Amino acid sequence: MSTVGFSAYTALNTTRPADAAGSAGAAAKTGDGKNVVAEGISDFRAALQQAEGSAMETAVSGADPHAMVEALANAEMMLDAAVTIRDKVVEAYQELLRMPV
């Protein structure tokens, strides 16, 4: 029996075609055709990559530690926002499950 592991870090760093986000639905699209959810995930991934690159650069070459702290704070803020959104979605789903049919 094989187990399939899931790594959120790998999932965020895996590039996918733009059509794969179609399951997010038309409700997540703005009037000009942009997918808000896909843009948010892209921004989140970019912030994490910037923080990781800045931390490695500071550790290896002794680059500006202020830039590293700023990038890490930005990544932490993005992570907090993602967790808050996830919590709200789970809460809404649980509320739907509690509704009488």
Contact map, one row per residue, 1 for C-alpha under 8 A:
11100000000000000000000000000000000000000000000000000000000000000000000000000000000000000000000000000
11110000000000000000000000000000000000000000000000000000000000000000000000000000000000000000000000000
11111000000000000000000000000000000000000000000000000000000000000000000000000000000000000000000000000
01111100000000000000000000000000000000000000000000000000000000000000000000000000000000000000000000000
00111110000000000000000000000000000000000000000000000000000000000000000000000000000000000000000000000
00011111011000000000000000000000000000000000000000000000000000000000000000000000000000000000000000000
00001111111000000000000000000000000000000000000000000000000000000000000000000000000000000000000000000
00000111111100000000000000000000000000000000000000000000000000000000000000000000000000000000000000000
00000011111110000000000000000000000000000000000000000000000000000000000000000000000000000000000000000
00000111111111000000000000000000000000000000000000000000000000000000000000000000000000000000000000000
00000111111111000000000000000000000000000000000000000000000000000000000000000000000000000000000000000
00000001111111100000000000000000000000001000100000000000000000000000000000000000000000000000000000000
00000000111111100000000000000000000000000000100000000000000000000000000000000000000000000000000000000
00000000011111110000000000000000000000000000000000000000000000000000000000000000000000000000000000000
00000000000111111000000000000000000000000000000000000000000000000000000000000000000000000000000000000
00000000000001111101000000000000000000000000000000000000000000000000000000000000000000000000000000000
00000000000000111111100000000000000000000000000000000000000000000000000000000000000000000000000000000
00000000000000011111110000000000000000000000000000000000000000000000000000000000000000000000000000000
00000000000000001111110000000000000000000000000000000000000000000000000000000000000000000000000000000
00000000000000011111111000000000000000000000000000000000000000000000000000000000000000000000000000000
00000000000000001111111100000000000001000000000000000000000000000000000000000000000000000000000000000
00000000000000000111111111000000000000000000000000000000000000000000000000000000000000000000000000000
00000000000000000001111110000000000000000000000000000000000000000000000000000000000000000000000000000
00000000000000000000111111110000000010000000000000000000000000000000000000000000000000000000000000000
00000000000000000000011111111000000000000000000000000000000000000000000000000000000000000000000000000
00000000000000000000010111111000000000000000000000000000000000000000000000000000000000000000000000000
00000000000000000000000111111100000000000000000000000000000000000000000000000000000000000000000000000
00000000000000000000000111111100001110000000000000000000000000000000000000000000000000000000000000000
00000000000000000000000011111111111100000000000000000000000000000000000000000000000000000000000000000
00000000000000000000000000111111111100000000000000000000000000000000000000000000000000000000000000000
00000000000000000000000000001111110000000000000000000000000000000000000000000000000000000000000000000
00000000000000000000000000001111110000000000000000000000000000000000000000000000000000000000000000000
00000000000000000000000000001111111000000000000000000000000000000000000000000000000000000000000000000
00000000000000000000000000001111111100100000000000000000000000000000000000000000000000000000000000000
00000000000000000000000000011100111111100000000000000000000000000000000000000000000000000000000000000
00000000000000000000000000011100011111110000000000000000000000000000000000000000000000000000000000000
00000000000000000000000100010000001111111000000000000000000000000000000000000000000000000000000000000
00000000000000000000100000000000001111111100000000000000000000000000000000000000000000000000000000000
00000000000000000000000000000000011111111110000000000000000000000000000000000000000000000000000000000
00000000000000000000000000000000000111111111000000000000000000000000000000000000000000000000000000000
00000000000100000000000000000000000011111111100000000000000000000000000000000000000000000000000000000
00000000000000000000000000000000000001111111110000000000000000000000000000000000000000000000000000000
00000000000000000000000000000000000000111111111000000000000000000000000000000000000000000000000000000
00000000000000000000000000000000000000011111111100000000000000000000000000100110000000000000000000000
00000000000110000000000000000000000000001111111110000000000000000000000000000000000000000000000000000
00000000000000000000000000000000000000000111111111000000000000000000000000000000000000000000000000000
00000000000000000000000000000000000000000011111111100000000000000000001001100100000000000000000000000
00000000000000000000000000000000000000000001111111110000000000000000000100100000000000000000000000000
00000000000000000000000000000000000000000000111111111000000000000000000000000000000000000000000000000
00000000000000000000000000000000000000000000011111111100000000000000001000000000000000000000000000000
00000000000000000000000000000000000000000000001111111110000000000001001101100000000000000000000000000
00000000000000000000000000000000000000000000000111111111000000000000000100000000000000000000000000000
00000000000000000000000000000000000000000000000011111111100000000000000000000000000000000000000000000
00000000000000000000000000000000000000000000000001111111110000000011001000000000000000000000000000000
00000000000000000000000000000000000000000000000000111111111000000001000100000000000000000000000000000
00000000000000000000000000000000000000000000000000011111111100000000000000000000000000000000000000000
00000000000000000000000000000000000000000000000000001111111111100000000000000000000000000000000000000
00000000000000000000000000000000000000000000000000000111111111111001000000000000000000000000000000000
00000000000000000000000000000000000000000000000000000011111111100000000000000000000000000000000000000
00000000000000000000000000000000000000000000000000000001111111100000000000000000000000000000000000000
00000000000000000000000000000000000000000000000000000000111111100000000000000000000000000000000000000
00000000000000000000000000000000000000000000000000000000111111111000000000000000000000000000000000000
00000000000000000000000000000000000000000000000000000000111111111000000000000000000000000000000000000
00000000000000000000000000000000000000000000000000000000010001111111000000000000000000000000000000000
00000000000000000000000000000000000000000000000000000000010001111111100000000000000000000000000000000
00000000000000000000000000000000000000000000000000000000000000011111110000000000000000000000000000000
00000000000000000000000000000000000000000000000000000100000000011111111000000000000000000000000000000
00000000000000000000000000000000000000000000000000100110010000011111111100000000000000000000000000000
00000000000000000000000000000000000000000000000000000000000000001111111110000000000000000000000000000
00000000000000000000000000000000000000000000000000000000000000000111111111000000000000000000000000000
00000000000000000000000000000000000000000000001001100100000000000011111111100000000000000000000000000
00000000000000000000000000000000000000000000000100110010000000000001111111110000000000000000000000000
00000000000000000000000000000000000000000000000000000000000000000000111111111000000000000000000000000
00000000000000000000000000000000000000000000001000100000000000000000011111111100000000000000000000000
00000000000000000000000000000000000000000001001100100000000000000000001111111110000000000000000000000
00000000000000000000000000000000000000000000000000000000000000000000000111111111000000000000000000000
00000000000000000000000000000000000000000000000000000000000000000000000011111111100000000000000000000
00000000000000000000000000000000000000000001001000000000000000000000000001111111110000000000000000000
00000000000000000000000000000000000000000001000000000000000000000000000000111111111000000000000000000
00000000000000000000000000000000000000000000000000000000000000000000000000011111111100000000000000000
00000000000000000000000000000000000000000000000000000000000000000000000000001111111110000000000000000
00000000000000000000000000000000000000000000000000000000000000000000000000000111111111000000000000000
00000000000000000000000000000000000000000000000000000000000000000000000000000011111111100000000000000
00000000000000000000000000000000000000000000000000000000000000000000000000000001111111110000000000000
00000000000000000000000000000000000000000000000000000000000000000000000000000000111111111000000000000
00000000000000000000000000000000000000000000000000000000000000000000000000000000011111111100000000000
00000000000000000000000000000000000000000000000000000000000000000000000000000000001111111110000000000
00000000000000000000000000000000000000000000000000000000000000000000000000000000000111111111000000000
00000000000000000000000000000000000000000000000000000000000000000000000000000000000011111111100000000
00000000000000000000000000000000000000000000000000000000000000000000000000000000000001111111110000000
00000000000000000000000000000000000000000000000000000000000000000000000000000000000000111111111000000
00000000000000000000000000000000000000000000000000000000000000000000000000000000000000011111111100000
00000000000000000000000000000000000000000000000000000000000000000000000000000000000000001111111110000
00000000000000000000000000000000000000000000000000000000000000000000000000000000000000000111111111000
00000000000000000000000000000000000000000000000000000000000000000000000000000000000000000011111111100
00000000000000000000000000000000000000000000000000000000000000000000000000000000000000000001111111100
00000000000000000000000000000000000000000000000000000000000000000000000000000000000000000000111111100
00000000000000000000000000000000000000000000000000000000000000000000000000000000000000000000011111110
00000000000000000000000000000000000000000000000000000000000000000000000000000000000000000000001111111
00000000000000000000000000000000000000000000000000000000000000000000000000000000000000000000000001111
00000000000000000000000000000000000000000000000000000000000000000000000000000000000000000000000000111
